[in-house]
Amino acid sequence: MTSQDKLHADAIALRQLLESTHGAEDEIQALELRSPLSLWMLQSFDLPAAVNDKAQLYPYTRADLWAKTLMVSFPGIHSQAYPPLARRPIPADSHDKVHVLICGFDQQAEALALHAALIAHYPNYRSTDERPIRSRITIIDRDLSDRRDSFIARYKPLFDNSLYRIIDVEKGKEEVHRPQYEGRRLDFVDVEWEFVTANTHNPLVMERLERWATDPNRQLTVYISHGDDERNLAEATSLPAEVYTRQIPVLPRLSYSQVAEPLSRSAKYMNVRPFGMEDTKLDVWKSLIQLAKMLNYFYQCSFSDKGIPTSLPQKQVEEAWQRERSFKNRFSCVYNVMTIASKLQAIGHDTTSPDTFYALTKEEISTLARVEHNRWSVERLISGSRPCTDSEREEILADITRKRWYKKNRDVHFDLCAFEELRPDETGKNSQVYDYDLTTCIPLMVQAFNDLNRGK
């Protein structure tokens, strides 16, 4: 099926779903899409109000669900099959860097890269540091340029404001892109990128991979996603020896679980865990929606000045979700809750024992509020929002009511800046207060979520 055929099939499927929707108001209508571009458009541009009134739509691609299955952990759920990006806590004083290495750049690899950018946010990033510790996403492929350029162009606001490198190993060329406001504003994007044109088995790449695997401050995960199962399996089992002896997670994409079954009996390749199998049921989105509904309830309470709720009445949570007619805002809640477990784990909480987790300290709330702002900033850039130009920023500082106008009419967000540079909005509240409120709600959400999922 060509790319054009996939887009056409997705458009037909969306129309048919909406025409046939007559279910309960709180029923989630899942829609599997063929094209990642279809998913990007639905997540980036709000649906018409009439559509949101008719159906609670959850669109996805198979690649999108696999990325969530691989990278999202749920507090208290013991069935997590894959290791998290950070296997040990990363508190504010840590020197650790999370590093995601993706070999190949097909549709699945692109989904992995985006989810890593949405999830890999930690307390040791400080925008005021001379050399901030950012999570790193490295993409390596021998035929990279066309898809790389398209990827960077589609997510232009993200890459305009990010540090990234374009490296051609064989030609010995490196191009470095600096954030567009570097030197004029504090850094506010805590993820950096590398696009490396090379074969995975190039000697220079293998030497670098060996160095990364032995770096005590680097938490490395290797994903392998070419369009060829044989190549994926071959690469997964022929990396530098240190990758296996140090148990660095290596995850090759394979179409069928039987192909990799012999690996499960190998002492050497215990760290090689295949994914992408067509015969695997994926329902990670159901848990994400559960949590997203709870977060949305807190969000509406915070923004309406009702204060932080002390309970989560199921009926009110559902009603608040129904009131949220913005499809884009619903997806924003999903992106937020994808990081709950990683945030708790980063500050040292045992996320497998939710019954012992009652509250966050004032210091922990302050730490995680910064992490949340960093996460939100990357999410907004991915969804197409951009920060203000210098002149737009001056205009809004002179008249704060212009902040809402720019957000609504230009998709330009005044708060896309470092946490330290956030300012009061037209209500007189510093925008930081929303990060504090949404962080404070985490313990109650964890408790409610685990009450709903006991024994799973």
HELIX and SHEET records of a PDB file:
HELIX    1   1 SER A    3  SER A   20  1                                  18    
HELIX    2   2 PRO A   36  SER A   44  1                                   9    
HELIX    3   3 ALA A   49  LYS A   54  1                                   6    
HELIX    4   4 ARG A   62  MET A   71  1                                  10    
HELIX    5   5 GLN A  107  ILE A  119  1                                  13    
HELIX    6   6 SER A  145  ARG A  154  1                                  10    
HELIX    7   7 LYS A  156  ASP A  160  1                                   5    
HELIX    8   8 PRO A  203  THR A  214  1                                  12    
HELIX    9   9 ASP A  229  ALA A  236  1                                   8    
HELIX   10  10 ALA A  241  THR A  245  1                                   5    
HELIX   11  11 SER A  257  ARG A  265  5                                   9    
HELIX   12  12 VAL A  284  PHE A  303  1                                  20    
HELIX   13  13 GLN A  314  ARG A  323  1                                  10    
HELIX   14  14 PHE A  327  VAL A  337  1                                  11    
HELIX   15  15 ILE A  340  ALA A  346  1                                   7    
HELIX   16  16 PRO A  354  THR A  356  5                                   3    
HELIX   17  17 LYS A  362  ILE A  382  1                                  21    
HELIX   18  18 ASP A  390  ALA A  398  1                                   9    
HELIX   19  19 ARG A  402  ARG A  410  1                                   9    
HELIX   20  20 PHE A  419  GLU A  421  5                                   3    
HELIX   21  21 GLN A  432  THR A  440  1                                   9    
HELIX   22  22 ILE A  442  LEU A  452  1                                  11    
SHEET    1   A 2 ILE A  28  LEU A  33  0                                        
SHEET    2   A 2 GLN A  56  THR A  61  1                                        
SHEET    1   B 7 LYS A 173  HIS A 177  0                                        
SHEET    2   B 7 TYR A 164  ASP A 168 -1                                        
SHEET    3   B 7 VAL A 191  THR A 197  1                                        
SHEET    4   B 7 SER A 135  ASP A 141  1                                        
SHEET    5   B 7 LYS A  97  CYS A 103  1                                        
SHEET    6   B 7 ARG A 218  ILE A 224  1                                        
SHEET    7   B 7 VAL A 250  PRO A 252  1                                        
SHEET    1   C 2 ARG A 386  PRO A 387  0                                        
SHEET    2   C 2 VAL A 412  HIS A 413  1                                        
END                                                                             
